[in-house]
Amino acid sequence: MRILIVEDTPDVAEAASASLGRAGFACDIAATLADARACIDITGYAAIVLDLNLPDGSGRDFLRERRRAGDLIPVLVLTAQFSVEDRVGALDEGADDYLVKPFDLRELEARLRALIRREAGRAENRIALAGLDFDAGAQSLRVNGAAVTATRRELALLNLLIANRGRIMPKDRLFDGLFGFENADVGTNTIELYVARLRKKLAGSGVSIETHRGLGYRLDLDG
């Protein structure tokens, strides 16, 4: 899942990006609203982390602009403003959740997972399909009851495929969900490598990843 962090304080942005990266998210950082607009014009995001006070404008104005344009991407607002009026104002203008600075990075991860689950219509992190048991929050995978070791990107790919179960996912869309702009030197053919590794780890689970040549990949139950 790819996250856009709109935050002009380098220490905060980099700490959030590193923490979310360890949790399996691909992150892009925008230090200004202009940079955020440019990122959104180029690629899609599962969620946006938005600071309210930015060098070139108000995050609340940006949020209002996105909602008026019909953009439904979940937005978690970061604010140093403690008043109820400020928080209620952000929620009324389209924010899905908020955190008051300073915040615990573990809470940021948990709140983002909850927003993304809600958007996908899921109630919890854990998903069981046939012999596959996957917990996105715990970053754990079991096949037929046995723990399976997988890299964070393999688990991120599995999460994307499960979230879109039964639908063919184009290779470039999977790539965009796994890699940020800082990975510009990585080619889309890398997805084939991750799919091959994941197939081996899911063998015998009753869940398979189908290749649809020229179209992409689809995860579904065998048979």
C-alpha positions in Angstrom: 0.0 0.0 0.0 1.4 3.4 -1.0 1.1 6.4 1.4 1.7 10.1 0.7 3.1 12.0 3.7 2.5 15.7 3.4 4.8 17.1 6.1 7.4 19.9 6.0 9.3 19.0 9.2 12.0 16.6 7.9 12.5 14.7 11.2 8.7 14.0 11.5 8.3 13.0 7.8 11.4 10.8 7.7 10.6 9.0 11.0 7.0 8.4 9.8 8.2 7.1 6.5 10.8 4.8 8.0 8.3 3.4 10.5 5.6 2.9 7.9 8.2 1.3 5.6 9.0 -1.3 8.2 5.3 -2.0 8.5 5.1 -2.8 4.8 3.9 0.6 3.4 5.6 2.4 0.4 5.9 6.1 1.3 6.4 9.3 -0.6 7.1 12.6 1.2 5.9 16.0 0.0 7.1 19.0 2.0 4.7 21.4 0.4 1.2 21.4 -1.0 2.6 22.0 -4.5 4.7 18.8 -4.1 1.6 16.9 -2.8 -0.5 18.0 -5.8 2.3 16.9 -8.2 2.5 13.4 -6.5 -1.2 12.9 -6.6 -1.2 13.9 -10.3 1.3 11.1 -11.0 0.2 8.2 -9.0 -2.6 6.9 -6.7 -2.4 6.4 -2.9 -4.1 4.2 -0.4 -4.1 7.1 2.1 -2.6 10.5 2.8 -1.0 11.7 6.0 -1.6 15.5 6.0 0.0 18.2 8.2 -2.3 21.2 8.6 0.4 23.9 8.6 2.6 23.9 5.5 4.9 26.5 3.9 2.7 27.3 0.9 -0.7 27.1 2.5 -3.2 25.4 4.8 -3.7 21.6 4.9 -7.4 22.3 5.6 -7.7 24.3 2.3 -5.9 21.4 0.5 -8.3 18.9 2.1 -11.3 20.9 1.1 -10.0 21.2 -2.5 -9.5 17.5 -2.8 -13.0 16.6 -1.4 -14.7 19.2 -3.7 -12.9 17.5 -6.6 -14.5 14.2 -5.6 -11.3 12.7 -4.2 -12.2 10.0 -1.7 -8.7 8.9 -0.6 -8.6 8.5 3.2 -6.8 11.4 4.9 -5.3 11.3 8.3 -4.6 14.8 9.6 -1.6 15.7 11.8 -2.0 18.7 13.9 -0.3 20.6 16.8 -3.6 22.4 17.4 -5.3 21.1 20.5 -8.6 22.9 20.4 -11.8 20.8 19.7 -12.8 23.4 17.2 -9.7 22.8 15.1 -10.1 19.1 15.1 -13.8 19.2 14.4 -13.2 21.6 11.6 -10.7 19.3 9.9 -13.1 16.3 10.3 -16.0 18.4 8.9 -13.9 19.4 5.9 -13.3 15.7 5.0 -10.5 14.3 7.2 -11.1 10.7 8.1 -9.0 10.7 11.3 -6.5 12.9 13.1 -3.4 12.6 15.4 -2.2 15.4 17.7 1.5 16.1 17.6 3.6 14.7 19.2 2.3 11.2 18.4 3.4 7.6 18.7 4.5 6.1 15.4 2.8 2.8 16.4 -0.5 4.7 16.7 0.0 6.3 13.2 0.5 2.8 11.7 -2.6 1.4 13.5 -4.8 4.3 12.5 -3.7 4.1 8.8 -4.3 0.4 8.7 -7.8 1.0 10.2 -8.5 3.7 7.5 -7.4 1.4 4.7 -9.4 -1.5 6.1 -12.5 0.6 6.3 -12.1 1.8 2.7 -11.8 -1.9 1.6 -14.8 -2.9 3.7 -12.7 -5.1 6.1 -13.2 -5.1 9.9 -9.9 -6.5 11.0 -6.3 -7.0 10.0 -6.4 -10.8 10.0 -7.6 -12.5 6.9 -8.2 -16.3 6.5 -8.7 -17.8 3.0 -8.6 -21.6 2.8 -5.3 -22.6 4.3 -3.9 -19.1 4.3 -3.9 -17.0 7.4 -2.5 -13.4 7.0 -2.3 -10.6 9.5 -1.3 -7.3 7.9 -0.8 -5.6 11.3 1.4 -8.3 12.8 3.1 -8.8 9.4 2.6 -12.6 9.8 1.7 -15.3 7.3 0.8 -18.9 8.0 0.0 -21.6 5.5 -1.9 -24.7 6.7 -1.0 -23.7 10.3 2.7 -23.4 9.7 4.5 -20.0 10.0 6.0 -18.8 6.7 8.9 -16.3 6.5 8.3 -13.6 4.0 9.8 -10.2 3.3 7.8 -7.0 4.0 7.4 -6.4 0.2 6.1 -10.0 -0.3 3.6 -9.4 2.4 2.7 -6.0 1.0 2.1 -7.6 -2.4 -0.1 -10.3 -0.7 -2.0 -7.6 1.1 -2.7 -5.8 -2.2 -3.8 -8.9 -4.0 -6.1 -10.0 -1.1 -7.6 -6.5 -1.0 -8.4 -6.9 -4.7 -9.3 -10.6 -4.6 -10.9 -11.8 -7.7 -9.8 -8.8 -9.7 -7.0 -8.7 -12.2 -4.3 -6.3 -11.0 -2.1 -4.7 -13.6 1.6 -5.1 -13.0 2.1 -1.3 -13.0 -0.6 -0.8 -10.4 1.0 -3.4 -8.1 4.4 -1.7 -8.7 2.9 1.7 -7.6 1.6 0.1 -4.5 4.9 -1.4 -3.5 7.5 1.2 -4.4 7.8 5.0 -3.9 9.5 7.6 -6.0 12.8 6.9 -4.2 12.8 3.5 -5.9 12.9 5.0 -9.4 15.7 2.7 -10.4 13.6 -0.4 -9.8 11.8 -1.8 -12.9 8.2 -3.1 -13.1 9.6 -6.6 -14.0 10.5 -6.8 -10.3 6.8 -7.6 -9.7 7.3 -10.9 -11.6 10.0 -11.9 -9.1 7.9 -11.1 -6.1 4.9 -13.0 -7.5 7.1 -16.1 -8.2 8.4 -16.0 -4.6 4.9 -15.6 -3.2 3.5 -18.4 -5.3 6.0 -20.8 -3.8 5.2 -19.7 -0.3 1.4 -20.1 -0.8 1.8 -23.6 -2.4 -0.8 -26.0 -1.0 -2.8 -23.3 0.8 -5.7 -23.5 -1.6 -5.0 -19.9 -2.7 -3.3 -19.2 -6.0 -2.0 -16.2 -8.0 -3.0 -16.4 -11.6 -1.1 -14.8 -14.4 -3.3 -13.1 -17.1 -0.8 -12.3 -19.8 -0.8 -8.7 -20.9 -3.2 -7.8 -18.1 -1.8 -8.7 -14.7 -2.3 -11.0 -11.8 -5.3 -12.2 -9.8 -5.5 -13.9 -6.4 -8.3 -16.3 -5.7 -9.2 -19.6 -4.2 -8.1 -22.7 -6.2 -10.8 -24.3 -8.4 
